[in-house]
Amino acid sequence: MIKVNIGKDHIQIKGHAMFDDYGKNIVCAGVSSVVTTTINAILSFDKDYINYINDVDKFVIVVNEHN
């Protein structure tokens, strides 16, 4: 199961959809695509607005500025 934890200063996405094996899961690929596209869009406007960590089992977005 993919779990999303949203806090005031962070968004954490972790888990596996279990639709198929790792590397073949279209649901996980869709989530990864949406998250990556969103991060790239935010960074194209302001490179200091967020930081992110792309780990093996989780993805964390840290909000640096609230405006």
Residue frames relative to the residue before (quaternion, step in Angstrom):
aa qw qx qy qz dx dy dz
M 1.0000 0.0000 0.0000 0.0000 0.00 0.00 0.00
I 0.3374 -0.7108 0.5823 0.2046 3.56 -0.99 0.86
K 0.0934 -0.8001 0.5922 0.0193 3.56 -0.79 1.06
V 0.1472 -0.7696 0.6181 0.0627 3.55 -1.02 0.89
N 0.0942 -0.7772 0.6220 0.0160 3.55 -0.80 1.10
I 0.0807 -0.8074 0.5844 0.0046 3.57 -0.58 1.17
G 0.0369 -0.7845 0.6188 -0.0169 3.54 -0.79 1.11
K 0.7334 -0.4080 0.2947 0.4569 3.55 -1.29 -0.04
D 0.8187 0.2239 -0.0774 0.5231 3.58 0.94 -0.91
H 0.7878 0.2537 -0.1550 0.5395 3.61 1.17 0.16
I 0.1376 -0.7100 0.6775 0.1339 3.48 -1.45 0.28
Q 0.0620 -0.7991 0.5979 0.0062 3.57 -0.75 1.05
I 0.0755 -0.7794 0.6220 0.0023 3.55 -0.87 1.05
K 0.1635 0.7922 -0.5713 0.1388 3.58 -0.68 1.08
G 0.6002 0.5776 -0.4288 0.3496 3.51 -1.29 0.35
H 0.3404 -0.7038 0.5864 0.2121 3.51 -1.38 -0.12
A 0.4979 -0.6948 0.4391 0.2766 3.58 -0.92 0.89
M 0.2776 -0.8026 0.4810 0.2177 3.59 1.24 -0.44
F 0.3478 0.7288 -0.5071 0.3014 3.58 1.16 0.57
D 0.7684 -0.0576 0.0695 0.6335 3.55 1.15 -0.78
D 0.7147 -0.4238 0.3204 0.4549 3.58 -1.30 -0.05
Y 0.6495 -0.4823 0.4083 0.4229 3.54 -1.32 0.34
G 0.7865 0.2849 -0.2378 0.4936 3.56 -0.94 0.93
K 0.7498 0.3271 -0.1968 0.5405 3.60 1.26 -0.23
N 0.5337 0.6738 -0.3689 0.3537 3.56 1.33 -0.04
I 0.3211 -0.7844 0.5037 0.1671 3.58 -0.40 1.23
V 0.6081 0.5444 -0.3591 0.4526 3.62 1.12 -0.57
C 0.6635 0.4842 -0.2969 0.4869 3.59 0.91 -0.89
A 0.6280 0.5311 -0.3319 0.4620 3.59 1.02 -0.75
G 0.6447 0.5212 -0.3164 0.4611 3.58 1.00 -0.77
V 0.6529 0.4968 -0.3094 0.4807 3.58 0.94 -0.88
S 0.6535 0.5142 -0.3113 0.4600 3.60 0.90 -0.89
S 0.6504 0.5279 -0.3093 0.4501 3.56 0.97 -0.84
V 0.6725 0.4892 -0.2964 0.4696 3.59 0.89 -0.93
V 0.6659 0.4993 -0.3051 0.4627 3.60 0.92 -0.89
T 0.6722 0.4973 -0.2995 0.4595 3.60 0.87 -0.91
T 0.6576 0.5044 -0.3066 0.4681 3.60 0.95 -0.85
T 0.6459 0.5169 -0.3147 0.4653 3.59 0.99 -0.81
I 0.6598 0.4982 -0.3082 0.4706 3.59 0.90 -0.88
N 0.6582 0.5047 -0.3135 0.4624 3.59 0.91 -0.85
A 0.6403 0.5175 -0.3272 0.4638 3.60 1.02 -0.75
I 0.6593 0.4981 -0.3113 0.4694 3.59 0.90 -0.89
L 0.6882 0.4819 -0.2871 0.4601 3.59 0.88 -0.90
S 0.6040 0.5536 -0.3716 0.4367 3.61 1.11 -0.48
F 0.6706 0.4662 -0.2926 0.4973 3.61 1.18 -0.52
D 0.8007 -0.0795 0.1096 0.5835 3.59 0.91 -0.92
K 0.3188 -0.7958 0.4899 0.1584 3.58 -0.35 1.27
D 0.6931 0.4709 -0.2777 0.4698 3.61 1.19 -0.42
Y 0.4819 0.7115 -0.4128 0.3019 3.60 1.25 -0.18
I 0.8066 0.0491 0.0033 0.5890 3.59 0.99 -0.85
N 0.1786 -0.6853 0.6812 0.1855 3.49 -1.46 0.19
Y 0.1016 -0.8045 0.5807 0.0729 3.58 -1.14 0.42
I 0.2022 -0.7396 0.6316 0.1149 3.51 -1.26 0.56
N 0.0967 -0.7782 0.6199 0.0271 3.56 -0.73 1.10
D 0.0100 -0.8161 0.5743 -0.0633 3.54 -0.13 1.34
V 0.7134 -0.4497 0.3130 0.4369 3.58 -1.27 0.17
D 0.8297 0.2169 -0.0865 0.5071 3.58 0.83 -0.94
K 0.7980 0.1840 -0.1324 0.5584 3.61 1.20 0.12
F 0.2152 -0.7307 0.6354 0.1269 3.50 -1.34 0.43
V 0.0508 -0.8079 0.5870 -0.0136 3.57 -0.71 1.10
I 0.1200 -0.7540 0.6429 0.0616 3.55 -0.97 0.94
V 0.1330 -0.7889 0.5985 0.0431 3.58 -0.76 1.08
V 0.2829 -0.7564 0.5703 0.1501 3.57 -0.77 1.08
N 0.2421 -0.7951 0.5451 0.1100 3.58 -0.69 1.12
E 0.7955 0.1866 -0.0694 0.5723 3.58 1.05 -0.74
H 0.1806 -0.7573 0.6179 0.1102 3.56 -1.07 0.78
N 0.3237 0.7337 -0.5462 0.2420 3.58 -0.28 1.22
